[in-house]
Amino acid sequence: MQRIDVTGLPDLPSAAAAAFHGDWLGRAQAALDGGDLTLVFGPADHTHVGWRLAAVQMLAREHAPRRVNAVASDDPAGIAAALEYLGAAGGITGQYLPLDSAGAGAVVSSAA
C-alpha cells in the first residue's frame, strides 16, 4: 500500500479543500497506478471531515478495485498501526479515519 503525507494545507476548510484538489489530487491519482493508497492528513477539527471524506470516497470510486483510505493524525505510532491495519483489511476502502494517541478502548463482548 502506498502512502502520501498531505502537508501544508490552509486552516480554512474551503481553502484546504481547494489546495488539496489543486496540489495533491494529481499525485494521489498517479500513485494509484502503482496500487492501493492511504492518504495521511494532519489533525484537523470537524470542519474538515466533509471535504476529506468526499475526496477519499471519490478517489475510491474512480479507481476501484484499488483501495483508497485516509487517516488524520500527527502520532507516528498511531499512523503506523493504522497503515498496518488497513494494509491487511482488504475490504476497507473509501474511509477517513481520524486517529488519536489514546488508542483503542477495551473490546466489550457478550461472549463468555
C-alpha positions in Angstrom: 0.0 0.0 0.0 1.3 3.4 -0.9 1.3 6.4 1.4 1.1 10.1 0.7 1.6 12.5 3.5 -0.6 15.5 2.7 1.0 18.6 4.2 0.9 22.4 4.0 -2.9 22.8 3.8 -4.5 26.0 5.0 -6.6 26.1 8.2 -9.8 27.3 6.5 -11.7 24.2 5.3 -12.7 25.6 1.9 -9.1 26.8 1.2 -7.7 23.4 2.4 -10.1 21.5 0.0 -9.0 23.8 -2.9 -5.4 23.3 -2.1 -5.8 19.5 -1.8 -7.5 19.3 -5.2 -5.0 21.7 -6.8 -1.8 20.3 -5.3 -2.4 16.7 -4.1 -5.2 15.1 -6.2 -3.0 14.5 -9.2 -0.3 13.0 -7.0 -2.9 10.7 -5.5 -4.3 9.6 -8.8 -0.8 8.9 -10.2 0.1 6.9 -7.1 -2.9 4.7 -7.6 -1.3 3.4 -10.8 1.0 1.5 -8.5 -1.5 0.0 -6.1 -3.7 0.8 -3.1 -3.2 4.2 -1.4 -3.6 5.7 2.1 -3.5 9.5 2.4 -2.1 10.8 5.7 -3.5 14.2 6.8 -2.5 16.2 9.8 -5.1 16.6 12.6 -8.0 18.9 11.9 -11.2 19.8 13.6 -14.7 18.6 12.5 -15.0 21.3 9.8 -12.5 19.4 7.6 -14.2 16.0 7.8 -16.7 16.6 5.0 -14.2 17.5 2.2 -11.7 15.0 3.3 -14.2 12.1 3.3 -15.6 13.3 0.0 -12.2 13.3 -1.6 -11.3 9.8 -0.4 -14.6 8.4 -1.4 -14.3 10.0 -4.9 -10.9 8.5 -5.4 -12.0 5.1 -4.2 -15.0 5.0 -6.6 -13.0 6.3 -9.6 -10.1 3.8 -9.0 -11.9 0.7 -7.9 -10.8 -2.0 -7.4 -7.9 -0.2 -5.9 -8.4 0.7 -2.3 -8.1 4.3 -1.1 -8.3 5.4 2.6 -7.2 8.3 4.7 -6.1 8.8 8.3 -5.6 12.0 10.2 -3.0 12.2 12.9 0.3 13.5 14.0 1.2 10.4 16.1 3.7 8.3 14.2 2.9 5.1 16.1 -0.8 5.6 15.6 -0.3 6.2 11.9 1.9 3.1 11.6 -0.7 1.0 13.4 -3.5 2.3 11.1 -1.5 1.7 8.0 -0.7 -1.9 9.1 -4.4 -2.5 9.8 -5.6 -1.0 6.5 -2.9 -3.0 4.6 -4.3 -6.2 5.9 -8.0 -5.3 5.7 -8.7 -6.0 2.1 -12.4 -5.0 2.2 -11.9 -1.5 3.5 -11.9 1.4 1.1 -13.2 5.0 0.9 -12.8 5.6 4.6 -11.5 8.6 6.5 -10.2 7.7 10.0 -9.3 10.5 12.4 -6.9 9.0 15.0 -5.9 10.0 18.5 -3.0 8.9 20.7 -5.2 7.4 23.3 -5.5 4.1 21.5 -8.5 1.8 21.3 -10.5 1.1 24.3 -11.3 -2.4 25.7 -13.4 -4.6 23.4 -16.7 -5.3 25.0 -18.2 -8.7 24.2 -21.2 -10.6 25.3 -19.4 -13.9 24.8 -18.2 -15.5 28.0 
